[in-house]
Amino acid sequence: MKKILFIFVLSLYSIQGYASNTYDSFPVHEFAKSPLRDLKVTENWRLFKNPSELKLFHEKFKNKNREKHDYAPYFAKCEQAISEFDIEIHKSFDIDRAFFYFNCKKALSHNHYQNREKGIKVFERILLLWAKNKPIDYPDKNIKNSHADIAYAATMLVGDFASFYAVYYDDFNFDNEQRQAIDDYLSDWLINYDLEPTRDRKICNLEAPETFKIEGHDAFGIYADYCGSNRWRMGLGAVYLGLRTGNQKLFTAGNRHIEINLATIDKDGIFPMWARKGALALSYQRQLPEVLTLLALAYESIGYDFYEHQLPHGKKIHEVYEALFDFIYHPEKLNKYAFASWDFVGKNAYEFDKLSLGAKWGENLINFRPLAAQSKGYILRYRPELITKTEFTEQNWRFYDLDYIALFLNLSGVAIYESVNQTISNKAALYAKKKKEEERLEAAACKASPLNGEYVASWYFGNQNYNLELEFQGLEILNLESCSGVFEGKESFQPSKNLRKDLNITFEPNGSILIFGELDLFDKGDARKTELKGDINSGEISGIWGSGDLIKIKIESKKESDEKKKIEAEACKTSPLSGEYEARWFRDHWNGNGEWEFVGSEPLILDQCEGEFEGIKQFDPRPSPAVRKKLIVKYQSNGDISIKGGLNLYDIDELKYTELYGNINDGEISGIWGFGNRIKIELVKE
C-alpha cells in the first residue's frame, strides 16, 4: 500500500522464557545502568489529571470522514487472527505473517478512532480470549530462523496491546475476575520473556555503536532485534501497565527494556538499529519522537524528568530530539549506518543520498507538522520558536491521521500528550471568549474580502526527471468565498477532476492560500497527499508531489481574464500574424541519433488567433492528412501558438494525443509524441 509511512521489517530472533526476577534472570548490562532502574511505582497512579480529557480529545479528533481506513481490507480477519494467534491467516493476503499482524494493529486502532465505544469492544474480546486460552506461545531458543516472524508478531502484539490496555484501562468493561486474569496474563508474559537471538546470532554490542555500521551485515543480521523495534514496544507496554496496576516487577521489567535501547543511542543522537535501514533510515528514525514522548509522560507522572535523562554515550533525551530535527534537514548524517544496508528492502541508499531534500522527504514520508506535534513536550521546553508548528486542527488531524494514529504503536502519542496536559479543556476555558471574538472578526473579514470571486486556475506540472520544466496540464474555474474555496472540477486532465474538486482550500484575508488533499499526476488512482501554498495576490500556488515533482497553479481573476480575452480578441482581428504559412514537419525517433527527419510540408492558414492545416498531402510516412486537418490550432497576438490533438507517426491507427508549443515569430513549434518521439514544425510566412 502506497500510503504506508514506513516499510515493516522482520527480525531474526526467537524468544526464551526465564525465571521471574527481572534483572537477575536476564542478561544485565551494566553499561546501560541508569536511574530508571531504581524508579518505583506509586499508589493510586493517574496518568491523566482529568480522566475525561481523553474523551474530549477523541470527540474532537476522531476520524469523522474516514469511513474506510486504509487497513480496512485486513479488518474482517484481524480479530480472529489476533485472538487465536493464527499463524496461517496471513497467507490469504499474500503478505508476510508479521506484516499482516502489523496491518491488523493499525486497522484496530483506526477503527477505535472512528468509534471509541465500538472499537474498544474488539480489544475486549481479544484480551478475554488471550487470558482464557493463552494462544501466544513462544518459540524456544533452538527454533529455526524461518519462524522468526512468529516471534516478531508475538512480541509486537503483546507489547502494543499492553500499553493500549493500560492507557484505556477504564474503558474496558471487565468484571474483577476477568480483569485479574488479563492483568496476570500480560504481566507474566512481559516479565518472564525476553528478546533473545537465535543460536547463530549475537546480541547488540551496547558499548560500541560503531559496530552497527560495519558493511556486509544486512539489517536483520548479527545484532538482530535485541535492541530494536519490539524492545521499545515491550518496554512501553511493561512501563505503562506496571504503573497502571501498581506492579513493581512489571514496571522494572519495562525499564530494563528501555535501558537497553537507550544505551545504543550513539554520541550523535542516532538510534543505530533504525538508522541501519538504508534508504529508509530517516523514516525509521522519525518514529523516535512518539516513543520518547510517551516515555516522558509515563516517567513524569511519577516525578522523573526524562527529558534530562543522561544516556550512556553522552546525549540527554532532549538532545536526541534536537539531533532528530537536524537529521530531518541533513539525512546524510545517518549514512554511516544507513550504508551498512545500502540495498535494504530493494532500495538503494547510495542513489537515495543523491536526491534533493524534498525528494528525500517524499520517499521517507516526512511531514514536519505531525513530527512537531509528537515532539511538543520537547519543543515547549527547549525549542519555543517552533511552538506554532505544534498546533493542529480537526482538518489537519484528518489529513495527517496516518501519522497521528498507529504510526508505530497502537497508541497515538499526540492524543496521550494533549490529554495528559489537558490541552483541550484548558484551551476551552482560557481562550473560548478570545477565540470567539477572533473567529467573529475573521469571519467578517473573510466575508468582505476583495479576494472573493471566480478565478481561472491554470495547472502546471514539473517532472523532476526533466529539471522541473513546467508543462501545462489544463485550466478550470476556482471559486473563492469567505476564506475557503473549491475547484470546479469539470475539465478532464491530470490531476483527476474528482480529486481536484475534493481538495481542501483555505485562504487568509491577506491573500495567503493553502491547498491540501490527494492528487494523481501520472496514473489515475496513484493519489498522494499533497500540500500547495501560495499567495492569491501574486497569482501563484505551488508544492511538491510524490518524491519531488513540482505542481504549480497560476490563478487570475476571471473578471480580469475575461477582460484580457476581450482585448486579445480585438487584437486577433487585426493581427499581422494572420495569413498563410508553409508548415514544414520534422520528427526524431526517441532512440535515434538526435537528427531531425523531414516528413513533409503543407500550408497552415492563421486567422483571428485560430488556424487550420491544409491536410491534403500524404506525408512519408505520417501524420495522415485527415489527422493533421483535425488538429486544434490556437495562437495569441504575441505569437505564442499551441497545436493539440491526436497524431499518428507510424501505424495509421496508432493515434496519440499530442501537444506542441512555440512562437510564430520564432518560426518553430515542438513537442513530444508517445514515449519520447520529438516533433517539430517550422513556419515560413508566404
VENGI-V179279 format. One record per run of one state. SS is the DSSP state (~ for helix, > for strand, _ for the rest). FROM is the first residue (numbers start at 1). LEN is the number of residues. If there is no record, write none. Layout:
ss=(SS & SS)
from=(FROM & FROM)
len=(LEN & LEN)
This chain:
ss=(_ & > & _ & ~ & _ & ~ & _ & ~ & _ & ~ & _ & ~ & _ & ~ & _ & ~ & _ & ~ & _ & ~ & _ & ~ & > & _ & ~ & _ & ~ & _ & ~ & > & _ & > & ~ & _ & ~ & _ & ~ & _ & ~ & _ & > & _ & > & ~ & _ & ~ & _ & ~ & _ & ~ & _ & ~ & _ & ~ & _ & ~ & _ & ~ & _ & ~ & _ & ~ & _ & ~ & _ & ~ & _ & > & _ & ~ & _ & > & _ & > & _ & ~ & _ & > & _ & > & _ & > & _ & > & _ & > & ~ & _ & > & _ & > & _ & > & _ & ~ & _ & > & _ & > & _ & > & _ & > & _ & > & _)
from=(1 & 13 & 18 & 30 & 33 & 35 & 39 & 52 & 62 & 72 & 85 & 89 & 94 & 97 & 115 & 116 & 134 & 145 & 168 & 169 & 172 & 176 & 193 & 198 & 209 & 214 & 229 & 246 & 248 & 265 & 266 & 271 & 272 & 276 & 278 & 286 & 288 & 301 & 306 & 309 & 310 & 311 & 316 & 317 & 330 & 331 & 342 & 344 & 347 & 349 & 354 & 357 & 364 & 368 & 374 & 376 & 383 & 384 & 390 & 394 & 400 & 401 & 405 & 413 & 421 & 423 & 448 & 453 & 463 & 464 & 467 & 470 & 482 & 484 & 488 & 497 & 502 & 504 & 508 & 512 & 520 & 528 & 536 & 540 & 546 & 549 & 558 & 574 & 579 & 589 & 597 & 608 & 610 & 614 & 625 & 630 & 632 & 636 & 640 & 648 & 656 & 664 & 668 & 674 & 677 & 686)
len=(12 & 5 & 12 & 3 & 2 & 4 & 13 & 10 & 10 & 13 & 4 & 5 & 3 & 18 & 1 & 18 & 11 & 23 & 1 & 3 & 4 & 17 & 5 & 11 & 5 & 15 & 17 & 2 & 17 & 1 & 5 & 1 & 4 & 2 & 8 & 2 & 13 & 5 & 3 & 1 & 1 & 5 & 1 & 13 & 1 & 11 & 2 & 3 & 2 & 5 & 3 & 7 & 4 & 6 & 2 & 7 & 1 & 6 & 4 & 6 & 1 & 4 & 8 & 8 & 2 & 25 & 5 & 10 & 1 & 3 & 3 & 12 & 2 & 4 & 9 & 5 & 2 & 4 & 4 & 8 & 8 & 8 & 4 & 6 & 3 & 9 & 16 & 5 & 10 & 8 & 11 & 2 & 4 & 11 & 5 & 2 & 4 & 4 & 8 & 8 & 8 & 4 & 6 & 3 & 9 & 1)
